[in-house]
Amino acid sequence: MVDIKPFRAIRYTNKAGNIENLIVQPYDKIDAEMQKKYYNLSDYNYCRLTLPIEENRYEISRKRLEKWLTEEILVKDEVPGIFVYYQEYELFGQKYIRKGFIGALKLHPFEEDIVLPHEKTHKGPKIDRLNMLQTTRHTLETGFILYSDPEGKTIELFDEVSKNTPLIESKDDLGVINKIWKIEDSNKIRIVQDVFADQQLVIADGHHRYETACTYRTMRRSAAESWDDNDSFNFRMTYLVPVEDKGLIILASHRCLAKVAVTEDKIKEFGVFFEMNEIMKNEIPKFLEENKDKPTFVLYQEGRAISMILKDSSDINRFVQDVSDDYKELDVVVLRDMIFHGIMELGELNIDEDIFYERWWNEAIEKVDDGKYKVAFLLNPTRAEQVLKVAKNHERMPQKSTDFYPKMISGFTMLSLEDYEKIF
């Protein structure tokens, strides 16, 4: 059973200054230039906790956190609650609102079959975040998890709550308007909890941090003379969004090859399996959108855009076996296993060396034109329902299969994992 609880969030006070100078993108989206920009915004910018620029960053983060708590730059709520979190943004000329909430989620290792991953993880990021958890003893950033609410009970409640003045309203550095309301009423919290009575959850973003939290929980249990289920280290501060939410958008991660172009012979081989036509550059987004219900790509190199639509979905069986049909239908799988590994006979593609990922199609083709890449393969985004299906089949998608937009902003809430902190 999924267990969602209210928690006593640690939040910035007015002493910290303007909230827009404090909040940041998730730590793994912060490059060196952004890091410097955040540092210049405020002495209390949240990047100074999640990704300190100093060498001994874990210890620096711990000392800084302790200092800010002592100085009441950060203060823990007296009353626990869950936090309705809306993100208003514009994309491709349309306005969206992603609607979810932040709560304390009871941790379940993947083998318990309650919280499911959809992507593979790597050792390096998990070691880094474990060091940060062990040193600071606080959850500094939320995870991002999908749940199902076909009757819309949670969204109905959130919309009711959102009629009130937000506790926090702030525009982030990507122009997204973030609004947060706190729910303390136990009856309203119960409405949310009841939706989770019989659920399997799927991680949307933050796989490394979730696995790290489970590892940390085990370590704390082993080290403690005694512990109980209400100890806060058994929980993860999590942002949860219903898969039915109309503001839940996944962007494509277009694949660009830096060292290998597609020869005319290979293009002819593609033609055995794909319907292919040359199209204009400005037709690319319309073409992809109109064919999003089947494996569809645009090959772009040397100023030419060539559309590709898979003729027969069963052809993927020549290249991929021992996986579900849901998995075979993923565009990212067709591209990787059929096109790259199968027809082009490419071996392992190393990220940021052989293969690069671009969020926006126009930037991908510009970089091909500029000579940074040899060829770009443009594709449609993975759909949210596909993420759920594949995860519930206990399969994991290829790298960069999903790009949930926008990212969850860090700096609004924090969860203490100190020995004395309980979650009821």
C-alpha positions as CSV (number, residue, x, y, z in Angstrom):
1,M,0.0,0.0,0.0
2,V,1.2,3.5,-0.9
3,D,1.6,5.7,2.2
4,I,1.5,9.5,1.7
5,K,1.8,11.7,4.8
6,P,1.9,15.4,5.6
7,F,5.3,16.6,6.8
8,R,6.9,19.6,8.6
9,A,8.6,21.3,5.8
10,I,11.6,23.5,6.2
11,R,11.1,26.7,4.2
12,Y,12.7,30.0,3.5
13,T,11.7,32.9,5.7
14,N,11.5,36.6,4.7
15,K,15.0,37.0,6.1
16,A,16.3,35.2,3.1
17,G,15.0,37.9,0.7
18,N,13.1,37.6,-2.6
19,I,12.2,34.0,-3.3
20,E,13.0,34.4,-7.0
21,N,16.6,34.9,-6.1
22,L,16.6,31.8,-4.0
23,I,15.0,29.0,-6.0
24,V,16.9,26.9,-8.5
25,Q,16.7,24.2,-11.1
26,P,17.4,20.6,-9.9
27,Y,21.1,20.0,-9.1
28,D,21.7,17.7,-12.2
29,K,20.4,20.5,-14.5
30,I,22.8,23.1,-13.2
31,D,25.9,23.7,-15.3
32,A,28.9,25.8,-14.3
33,E,27.5,28.9,-15.8
34,M,24.2,28.5,-14.0
35,Q,26.0,27.8,-10.8
36,K,27.9,31.1,-10.9
37,K,24.7,32.9,-11.8
38,Y,22.8,31.4,-8.8
39,Y,25.7,32.3,-6.5
40,N,25.6,35.9,-7.6
41,L,21.8,36.1,-7.0
42,S,21.9,35.7,-3.3
43,D,24.1,34.6,-0.4
44,Y,21.2,32.3,0.5
45,N,20.5,30.9,-3.0
46,Y,19.5,27.2,-2.8
47,C,22.3,26.1,-5.1
48,R,24.7,26.8,-2.2
49,L,23.0,23.7,-0.6
50,T,22.3,21.4,-3.5
51,L,25.4,22.0,-5.5
52,P,28.0,24.1,-3.7
53,I,30.8,25.5,-5.8
54,E,33.4,24.9,-3.1
55,E,35.6,21.8,-3.1
56,N,34.3,20.0,0.0
57,R,30.7,20.5,-1.1
58,Y,29.0,18.0,1.2
59,E,30.5,19.4,4.4
60,I,30.0,23.0,3.1
61,S,26.4,22.2,2.5
62,R,25.9,20.8,6.0
63,K,27.6,23.7,7.7
64,R,25.7,26.2,5.6
65,L,22.3,24.5,6.3
66,E,23.0,24.5,10.1
67,K,23.9,28.2,10.0
68,W,20.8,29.1,8.0
69,L,18.6,27.2,10.4
70,T,20.2,28.9,13.4
71,E,19.9,32.3,11.8
72,E,16.2,31.5,10.9
73,I,16.9,32.0,7.2
74,L,15.2,28.6,7.1
75,V,12.5,27.5,9.5
76,K,10.6,24.3,10.0
77,D,6.8,24.5,9.9
78,E,5.1,23.9,13.3
79,V,2.1,22.2,11.6
80,P,2.6,19.4,9.1
81,G,0.9,19.5,5.7
82,I,1.0,18.6,2.1
83,F,1.7,21.2,-0.6
84,V,-0.4,21.7,-3.7
85,Y,2.1,22.7,-6.4
86,Y,1.1,24.3,-9.8
87,Q,3.5,25.2,-12.5
88,E,2.1,27.5,-15.2
89,Y,4.1,27.6,-18.4
90,E,3.9,28.2,-22.2
91,L,5.1,25.7,-24.8
92,F,4.8,25.9,-28.6
93,G,2.4,28.8,-28.2
94,Q,0.0,27.0,-25.8
95,K,-0.4,27.7,-22.1
96,Y,-0.4,24.8,-19.6
97,I,-0.7,24.2,-15.9
98,R,0.9,21.1,-14.4
99,K,-1.0,20.2,-11.2
100,G,0.4,18.0,-8.5
101,F,1.4,18.1,-4.8
102,I,4.4,17.6,-2.5
103,G,4.1,15.1,0.3
104,A,6.1,12.6,2.3
105,L,6.1,9.2,0.4
106,K,6.9,6.0,2.3
107,L,9.9,4.5,0.6
108,H,9.5,1.1,-1.1
109,P,12.6,-0.5,-2.8
110,F,11.8,-1.6,-6.4
111,E,11.5,-5.3,-5.5
112,E,8.4,-4.5,-3.4
113,D,6.6,-3.7,-6.7
114,I,5.0,-0.6,-5.4
115,V,7.2,2.2,-6.7
116,L,8.5,1.4,-10.2
117,P,11.4,2.8,-12.3
118,H,11.2,3.4,-16.0
119,E,14.8,4.1,-16.7
120,K,18.2,2.6,-15.9
121,T,20.4,4.3,-13.3
122,H,24.2,4.8,-13.0
123,K,26.5,4.4,-10.1
124,G,28.2,7.9,-10.1
125,P,25.1,10.1,-9.4
126,K,23.9,7.7,-6.7
127,I,27.3,7.9,-4.9
128,D,27.2,11.7,-5.1
129,R,23.7,12.1,-3.7
130,L,24.3,9.4,-1.0
131,N,27.2,11.5,0.2
132,M,25.0,14.6,0.3
133,L,22.3,12.7,2.2
134,Q,24.7,11.2,4.8
135,T,26.3,14.5,5.4
136,T,23.4,16.9,5.5
137,R,20.7,14.4,6.9
138,H,18.1,16.3,5.0
139,T,16.2,15.7,1.7
140,L,17.0,18.9,-0.2
141,E,15.1,18.2,-3.4
142,T,11.8,16.4,-4.3
143,G,11.5,13.4,-6.5
144,F,8.9,13.3,-9.3
145,I,6.4,10.4,-9.4
146,L,3.3,9.6,-11.5
147,Y,0.1,8.2,-10.1
148,S,-3.3,7.4,-11.5
149,D,-6.4,9.3,-10.6
150,P,-9.0,8.5,-13.4
151,E,-11.9,10.1,-11.4
152,G,-9.9,13.3,-10.9
153,K,-10.5,13.4,-7.2
154,T,-7.1,15.0,-6.4
155,I,-7.2,17.5,-9.2
156,E,-10.7,18.6,-8.1
157,L,-9.4,19.1,-4.5
158,F,-6.3,21.0,-5.8
159,D,-8.4,23.3,-7.9
160,E,-10.6,24.1,-4.9
161,V,-7.5,24.9,-2.8
162,S,-6.0,27.0,-5.6
163,K,-8.8,29.5,-5.4
164,N,-7.1,30.8,-2.3
165,T,-4.0,33.1,-2.2
166,P,-0.9,31.0,-2.7
167,L,1.5,30.5,0.1
168,I,4.3,31.0,-2.4
169,E,4.2,32.4,-5.9
170,S,7.4,32.8,-7.9
171,K,8.6,32.9,-11.5
172,D,11.7,30.8,-12.1
173,D,14.6,31.4,-14.4
174,L,12.9,29.6,-17.3
175,G,9.8,31.8,-17.0
176,V,7.6,29.2,-15.3
177,I,5.2,30.5,-12.7
178,N,5.3,28.3,-9.6
179,K,2.4,28.5,-7.1
180,I,2.2,26.6,-3.8
181,W,-0.6,26.2,-1.3
182,K,-0.4,24.3,2.0
183,I,-3.1,21.8,3.1
184,E,-3.2,21.2,6.8
185,D,-6.8,20.0,7.1
186,S,-6.8,16.2,7.9
187,N,-10.1,15.6,6.0
188,K,-8.7,17.1,2.8
189,I,-5.4,15.2,3.2
190,R,-7.4,12.0,3.6
191,I,-9.1,12.6,0.2
192,V,-5.6,12.5,-1.3
193,Q,-4.5,9.5,0.7
194,D,-7.5,7.5,-0.3
195,V,-6.6,7.8,-4.0
196,F,-3.4,6.0,-3.2
197,A,-4.9,3.1,-1.4
198,D,-4.3,0.7,-4.3
199,Q,-1.6,2.1,-6.5
200,Q,1.5,1.3,-8.3
201,L,3.6,4.4,-8.7
202,V,6.1,5.2,-11.5
203,I,9.1,7.4,-11.1
204,A,9.0,10.2,-13.7
205,D,12.2,12.0,-12.7
206,G,14.8,11.5,-10.0
207,H,15.5,7.7,-10.3
208,H,19.0,8.1,-8.8
209,R,17.7,10.1,-5.8
210,Y,15.0,7.6,-5.1
211,E,17.3,4.7,-5.1
212,T,19.7,6.6,-3.0
213,A,17.0,7.4,-0.5
214,C,16.2,3.6,-0.2
215,T,19.9,2.9,0.3
216,Y,20.1,5.6,3.0
217,R,17.0,4.3,4.7
218,T,18.7,0.8,5.0
219,M,21.9,2.3,6.4
220,R,20.0,4.4,9.0
221,R,18.0,1.3,10.1
222,S,21.1,-0.7,10.4
223,A,23.0,1.9,12.4
224,A,20.1,2.7,14.8
225,E,19.7,1.0,18.2
226,S,16.0,1.2,17.5
227,W,13.7,2.7,14.9
228,D,10.1,2.7,13.9
229,D,8.1,3.3,10.7
230,N,7.4,7.0,11.6
231,D,11.1,7.9,11.5
232,S,11.5,10.5,8.7
233,F,14.3,8.6,7.0
234,N,11.7,6.0,5.9
235,F,10.1,8.7,3.7
236,R,11.1,10.7,0.7
237,M,9.8,14.3,0.0
238,T,8.1,13.8,-3.3
239,Y,6.3,15.7,-6.0
240,L,3.4,13.6,-7.3
241,V,1.4,14.3,-10.5
242,P,-1.6,12.3,-11.8
243,V,-0.9,10.8,-15.3
244,E,-4.3,12.1,-16.4
245,D,-3.3,15.7,-15.8
246,K,-3.5,17.7,-19.0
247,G,-0.5,19.8,-18.0
248,L,1.8,16.8,-17.8
249,I,4.0,17.2,-20.8
250,I,7.0,15.1,-22.0
251,L,9.4,16.6,-24.5
252,A,11.4,14.6,-27.1
253,S,15.1,14.0,-26.7
254,H,16.3,14.2,-30.3
255,R,19.3,12.0,-31.1
256,C,22.3,13.6,-32.8
257,L,25.4,11.7,-34.0
258,A,28.7,13.5,-33.9
259,K,31.0,11.1,-35.8
260,V,28.8,9.1,-38.2
261,A,26.7,10.3,-41.1
262,V,24.1,8.2,-42.9
263,T,25.4,7.0,-46.3
264,E,23.1,6.8,-49.4
265,D,23.3,3.0,-49.2
266,K,22.0,3.1,-45.6
267,I,19.2,5.4,-46.7
268,K,18.2,2.9,-49.3
269,E,18.2,0.2,-46.5
270,F,16.0,2.4,-44.4
271,G,13.5,2.5,-47.3
272,V,12.9,-1.3,-47.0
273,F,11.3,-0.7,-43.6
274,F,10.2,3.0,-43.7
275,E,8.1,5.2,-45.9
276,M,10.5,8.0,-46.8
277,N,10.0,11.4,-48.4
278,E,12.0,14.6,-48.5
279,I,10.2,17.4,-46.6
280,M,11.0,21.1,-45.9
281,K,12.6,22.1,-42.6
282,N,9.6,24.1,-41.5
283,E,7.4,21.0,-42.0
284,I,9.2,18.9,-39.5
285,P,7.1,19.7,-36.3
286,K,3.8,19.3,-38.2
287,F,4.9,16.0,-39.8
288,L,5.9,14.6,-36.4
289,E,2.7,15.7,-34.7
290,E,0.5,14.2,-37.4
291,N,2.2,10.8,-37.1
292,K,2.7,10.6,-33.4
293,D,0.7,7.4,-33.1
294,K,3.3,5.3,-34.9
295,P,7.1,5.1,-35.0
296,T,8.1,8.2,-36.9
297,F,11.3,10.1,-37.4
298,V,13.0,12.8,-39.5
299,L,16.5,12.2,-40.6
300,Y,18.4,15.5,-41.1
301,Q,21.8,15.9,-42.6
302,E,23.5,18.1,-45.2
303,G,20.5,20.4,-45.3
304,R,18.1,17.6,-46.2
305,A,15.1,16.6,-44.1
306,I,13.9,13.1,-44.8
307,S,10.7,11.8,-43.2
308,M,10.5,8.2,-42.0
309,I,7.4,6.2,-41.0
310,L,7.7,2.6,-40.1
311,K,5.7,0.5,-42.6
312,D,5.0,-2.6,-40.6
313,S,5.3,-2.6,-36.8
314,S,6.1,-6.3,-36.8
315,D,9.5,-5.6,-38.5
316,I,10.9,-4.5,-35.2
317,N,10.8,-8.2,-34.2
318,R,13.8,-8.8,-36.4
319,F,15.9,-6.5,-34.2
320,V,14.3,-6.8,-30.7
321,Q,13.3,-10.0,-28.9
322,D,12.3,-11.0,-25.3
323,V,10.5,-7.7,-24.5
324,S,6.9,-6.7,-24.4
325,D,5.0,-5.2,-27.3
326,D,4.6,-2.0,-25.3
327,Y,8.4,-1.8,-25.2
328,K,8.8,-2.5,-28.9
329,E,6.4,0.3,-29.8
330,L,8.6,3.0,-28.3
331,D,10.1,5.3,-30.8
332,V,13.3,5.4,-28.8
333,V,13.6,1.6,-29.0
334,V,12.9,1.5,-32.8
335,L,15.6,4.2,-33.3
336,R,18.2,2.6,-31.1
337,D,17.7,-1.1,-31.8
338,M,16.4,-1.1,-35.4
339,I,18.1,2.0,-36.9
340,F,21.3,2.5,-34.9
341,H,22.3,-1.0,-33.9
342,G,20.5,-2.9,-36.6
343,I,20.6,-1.1,-40.0
344,M,23.5,1.3,-39.3
345,E,25.4,-1.4,-37.4
346,L,26.7,1.1,-34.8
347,G,28.1,-0.2,-31.6
348,E,27.9,1.3,-28.2
349,L,27.2,5.1,-28.4
350,N,28.9,7.1,-25.7
351,I,26.9,10.1,-24.5
352,D,28.5,13.5,-25.2
353,E,31.1,11.8,-27.4
354,D,29.3,9.8,-30.0
355,I,25.7,10.7,-29.4
356,F,24.2,14.0,-28.1
357,Y,20.6,14.8,-27.1
358,E,18.8,18.0,-28.0
359,R,15.4,19.1,-26.5
360,W,14.4,21.4,-29.4
361,W,14.3,20.2,-33.0
362,N,15.4,23.5,-34.5
363,E,18.5,23.6,-32.3
364,A,19.3,20.1,-33.4
365,I,19.3,20.9,-37.1
366,E,21.1,24.2,-36.5
367,K,24.0,22.3,-34.9
368,V,24.0,19.8,-37.9
369,D,24.2,22.8,-40.2
370,D,27.0,24.3,-38.1
371,G,29.0,21.1,-38.2
372,K,28.8,20.1,-34.6
373,Y,26.8,16.9,-35.5
374,K,26.9,14.8,-38.7
375,V,23.2,13.9,-38.5
376,A,20.2,14.4,-36.4
377,F,17.3,12.0,-35.9
378,L,14.2,13.9,-34.8
379,L,11.4,12.0,-33.1
380,N,8.2,12.4,-31.1
381,P,8.2,12.4,-27.3
382,T,7.3,9.3,-25.3
383,R,3.8,9.5,-24.0
384,A,2.9,9.4,-20.3
385,E,0.7,6.3,-20.7
386,Q,3.7,4.5,-22.4
387,V,5.8,5.3,-19.4
388,L,3.3,3.7,-17.1
389,K,2.8,0.6,-19.3
390,V,6.5,-0.2,-19.7
391,A,7.2,0.4,-16.0
392,K,4.4,-1.9,-14.9
393,N,5.9,-4.5,-17.3
394,H,9.0,-4.2,-15.2
395,E,11.0,-3.0,-18.1
396,R,13.3,0.0,-18.3
397,M,13.5,2.4,-21.2
398,P,16.7,3.4,-23.0
399,Q,18.5,6.5,-21.7
400,K,16.9,9.8,-22.4
401,S,13.5,8.4,-23.2
402,T,11.7,11.0,-21.3
403,D,12.1,14.7,-20.6
404,F,9.3,15.9,-18.3
405,Y,8.9,19.6,-18.7
406,P,9.2,21.8,-16.7
407,K,11.5,20.5,-14.0
408,M,10.5,20.6,-10.3
409,I,12.1,23.7,-8.8
410,S,14.3,23.2,-5.7
411,G,14.1,25.5,-2.7
412,F,10.5,25.6,-1.8
413,T,10.5,22.8,0.8
414,M,13.0,20.6,2.6
415,L,12.5,17.5,4.8
416,S,14.6,16.8,7.9
417,L,15.9,13.3,8.3
418,E,17.4,13.9,11.8
419,D,16.9,11.3,14.5
420,Y,14.2,13.2,16.2
421,E,12.1,13.9,13.1
422,K,8.9,11.9,12.9
423,I,6.2,11.7,10.2
424,F,2.7,10.7,11.3
